[in-house]
Amino acid sequence: MRAGVEGASKSLDGTKWKIKAVPDKATADKGGKEIEDVWVFAGGKFTSTAMAREGFKPATYRLETEPGEIEFEIEQSKAIKATNDVAVWTATIKGTNTTGGLQWKKKVNGDFIYDVVGTKE
């Protein structure tokens, strides 16, 4: 790990974030609905409570840090491999706010794309 990244990871551990994921038009047209979510960072793992209900397991996370902000990309897979669904979260955290996206790669219906906004709890 690069210097500073490990410390940044520890700075998110123990935090929770209230998240809203809003589908883009194509996703909404395929039946994608707005997702109310809570992100939990604990023990070097990332959990999306909404995606956990869909069968996604916690994922290890690593961060990139710049002055005043933290960026990450996290890939989650389902506990049941048969679906091959993958959730890719990208986000930038500035202070107590976050913005980013979710690409839910579904075996059925293709990719669902969401804009993500949230705040630290």
C-alpha positions as CSV (number, residue, x, y, z in Angstrom):
1,M,0.0,0.0,0.0
2,R,1.1,3.5,-0.7
3,A,2.0,5.8,2.2
4,G,-1.1,7.5,3.5
5,V,-3.6,5.0,2.0
6,E,-3.5,2.7,5.0
7,G,-4.1,5.6,7.3
8,A,-7.0,6.8,5.2
9,S,-8.5,3.3,5.3
10,K,-8.4,3.4,9.0
11,S,-10.0,6.8,9.0
12,L,-13.1,5.4,7.3
13,D,-13.3,2.2,9.4
14,G,-16.1,2.6,12.0
15,T,-18.0,5.1,9.8
16,K,-21.5,4.8,8.4
17,W,-22.9,6.8,5.4
18,K,-26.6,7.4,4.5
19,I,-26.8,7.0,0.7
20,K,-29.3,7.5,-2.0
21,A,-28.7,5.9,-5.4
22,V,-30.8,7.4,-8.2
23,P,-31.2,5.4,-11.5
24,D,-30.3,7.0,-14.8
25,K,-33.1,7.1,-17.4
26,A,-32.1,3.8,-19.1
27,T,-32.0,2.0,-15.8
28,A,-35.4,3.5,-14.7
29,D,-36.8,2.3,-18.1
30,K,-35.6,-1.2,-17.3
31,G,-37.4,-1.1,-13.9
32,G,-34.5,0.2,-11.7
33,K,-35.8,2.0,-8.6
34,E,-34.1,4.5,-6.3
35,I,-32.1,2.8,-3.6
36,E,-32.0,4.0,0.0
37,D,-28.8,2.6,1.4
38,V,-26.3,2.7,4.3
39,W,-22.6,2.1,3.7
40,V,-20.6,0.6,6.6
41,F,-16.8,0.6,6.7
42,A,-15.5,-1.8,9.4
43,G,-12.4,-4.0,9.7
44,G,-11.1,-3.0,6.2
45,K,-14.4,-4.1,4.6
46,F,-17.1,-2.2,2.9
47,T,-20.8,-3.3,3.2
48,S,-23.7,-1.8,1.4
49,T,-26.8,-2.8,3.4
50,A,-29.1,-2.5,0.4
51,M,-26.8,-4.7,-1.7
52,A,-26.4,-7.2,1.2
53,R,-30.1,-7.7,1.0
54,E,-29.6,-8.6,-2.7
55,G,-27.0,-11.2,-1.7
56,F,-23.8,-9.2,-2.2
57,K,-21.0,-9.9,0.3
58,P,-18.7,-7.3,2.0
59,A,-15.7,-6.3,0.0
60,T,-12.2,-5.2,0.9
61,Y,-11.7,-1.5,0.1
62,R,-8.7,0.6,-0.6
63,L,-8.6,4.4,-0.9
64,E,-6.8,7.1,-2.8
65,T,-6.3,10.2,-0.8
66,E,-5.7,13.8,-1.9
67,P,-5.7,16.9,0.2
68,G,-9.3,17.3,1.4
69,E,-10.7,14.2,-0.3
70,I,-10.8,10.5,-0.4
71,E,-11.6,8.4,-3.5
72,F,-12.4,4.8,-3.8
73,E,-13.7,2.1,-6.2
74,I,-15.1,-1.1,-4.6
75,E,-16.2,-4.2,-6.5
76,Q,-18.7,-6.4,-4.7
77,S,-19.8,-9.9,-5.9
78,K,-22.8,-12.0,-5.0
79,A,-22.3,-14.8,-2.4
80,I,-24.1,-17.0,-4.9
81,K,-21.8,-17.1,-8.0
82,A,-24.5,-18.5,-10.4
83,T,-25.8,-15.0,-11.2
84,N,-22.4,-13.5,-11.9
85,D,-23.8,-10.1,-10.8
86,V,-21.2,-7.5,-9.8
87,A,-21.7,-4.1,-8.1
88,V,-19.0,-1.5,-8.7
89,W,-19.2,1.6,-6.4
90,T,-17.1,4.7,-7.2
91,A,-17.1,7.7,-4.8
92,T,-15.4,10.8,-3.8
93,I,-15.7,11.8,-0.1
94,K,-15.1,15.4,0.9
95,G,-15.6,16.1,4.6
96,T,-19.0,14.5,5.5
97,N,-20.4,14.4,1.9
98,T,-20.0,11.8,-0.8
99,T,-20.9,11.7,-4.5
100,G,-20.3,8.9,-7.0
101,G,-21.9,6.1,-8.9
102,L,-23.0,2.5,-8.8
103,Q,-22.8,0.2,-11.8
104,W,-24.8,-2.9,-11.1
105,K,-23.7,-5.4,-13.7
106,K,-26.6,-7.9,-14.0
107,K,-26.5,-11.1,-15.9
108,V,-30.2,-10.5,-16.7
109,N,-31.1,-7.0,-18.1
110,G,-27.5,-5.8,-18.4
111,D,-26.0,-2.9,-16.5
112,F,-28.0,-0.7,-14.2
113,I,-26.4,2.7,-13.6
114,Y,-27.0,5.0,-10.6
115,D,-25.9,8.4,-9.4
116,V,-25.0,8.3,-5.7
117,V,-25.1,11.0,-3.1
118,G,-24.8,10.7,0.7
119,T,-23.7,12.0,4.0
120,K,-21.8,10.6,7.0
121,E,-24.0,9.5,9.8
